[in-house]
């Protein structure tokens, strides 16, 4: 879930990540933009917006839309790891890596090397 622009000023002050994931750190948001965006607010408006942003950040783990996206992503990843095509590609890659190590990095693309791992 992307944070609305009005939440950036509060997000820059938090030293944590959204949902505990490390791919989106709240401290990485653009601080100068957030400060400029808030400069024309009255103290009451700032307080209200900070409360709203705090509510959003506190409820992000239980938000149904976030949970639905996580569930769909996990279903797709589980399917990919079980798919025969994916496993076949992985085995081919592993075989090529073994040949490359055996040849100490020499170019072997297109060669029919059957002595290292087996027939491909």
C-alpha positions in Angstrom: 0.0 0.0 0.0 1.4 3.3 -1.0 1.2 6.1 1.6 -0.7 9.2 0.7 1.4 12.4 0.3 0.0 13.8 3.5 1.5 10.9 5.4 5.1 11.6 4.3 5.8 14.1 7.1 4.9 11.6 9.8 6.5 8.7 7.9 9.9 10.4 7.8 10.0 10.5 11.6 9.3 6.8 12.0 12.2 4.4 12.2 10.4 1.3 11.0 9.1 -0.3 7.8 5.6 -0.9 6.5 4.3 -4.3 7.7 7.8 -5.2 8.9 8.9 -5.7 5.3 12.4 -4.4 4.4 11.6 -3.4 0.8 9.9 -0.1 1.7 11.4 1.8 4.5 9.4 4.8 5.7 12.6 6.7 6.4 13.4 6.6 2.7 10.5 9.0 1.8 11.4 12.4 0.5 11.8 14.6 3.6 12.2 18.0 1.9 8.9 17.5 -0.1 7.1 16.5 3.1 8.3 19.5 5.0 7.4 21.9 2.2 4.0 20.3 1.8 3.2 20.8 5.5 4.6 24.4 5.9 1.3 26.2 5.2 -0.8 24.2 7.6 -2.0 25.5 10.9 -0.9 23.5 14.0 -4.5 22.1 14.3 -4.3 20.9 10.7 -0.9 19.3 11.2 -2.1 17.5 14.3 -5.2 16.2 12.5 -3.1 14.9 9.5 -0.5 13.4 11.9 -3.3 11.5 13.7 -4.7 10.3 10.3 -1.3 9.1 9.2 -0.7 7.3 12.5 -4.0 5.5 12.2 -3.1 4.4 8.6 0.3 3.2 9.7 -1.0 1.4 12.8 -3.8 -0.4 10.8 -1.7 -1.4 7.8 -1.2 -5.0 9.0 -4.9 -5.6 9.3 -6.1 -3.8 6.2 -8.2 -6.2 4.1 -6.8 -4.9 0.8 -3.2 -5.4 2.0 -4.0 -8.9 3.2 -5.7 -9.8 -0.1 -2.6 -8.6 -2.1 -0.3 -10.6 0.2 -2.4 -13.7 -0.1 -2.6 -13.5 -3.9 1.2 -12.9 -4.1 1.8 -16.0 -2.0 -0.5 -18.1 -4.1 1.4 -17.1 -7.2 4.8 -17.7 -5.6 3.7 -21.1 -4.4 2.4 -22.0 -7.8 5.7 -21.0 -9.4 7.8 -23.1 -7.0 5.7 -26.1 -7.7 5.4 -25.7 -11.5 7.2 -28.3 -13.6 8.4 -25.7 -16.1 10.1 -23.7 -13.4 11.7 -26.7 -11.9 13.0 -27.8 -15.4 14.5 -24.3 -16.0 16.1 -24.4 -12.6 17.7 -27.8 -13.3 19.0 -26.6 -16.7 20.5 -23.5 -15.0 22.1 -25.7 -12.4 23.6 -27.9 -15.0 25.0 -24.9 -16.9 26.5 -23.5 -13.7 28.2 -26.9 -13.0 29.7 -27.0 -16.5 30.9 -23.4 -16.2 32.6 -24.2 -12.9 34.1 -27.4 -14.4 35.5 -25.3 -17.3 36.6 -22.5 -14.9 34.5 -19.9 -16.6 35.3 -20.7 -20.3 32.6 -20.0 -22.8 30.7 -23.2 -23.4 27.3 -22.0 -24.8 26.2 -24.2 -27.6 28.6 -27.0 -26.9 27.3 -30.5 -26.3 29.1 -31.3 -23.1 27.7 -34.6 -21.8 30.7 -35.7 -19.6 30.2 -33.3 -16.7 26.6 -33.7 -15.5 24.9 -35.9 -18.0 22.9 -35.5 -21.1 20.9 -32.3 -21.5 
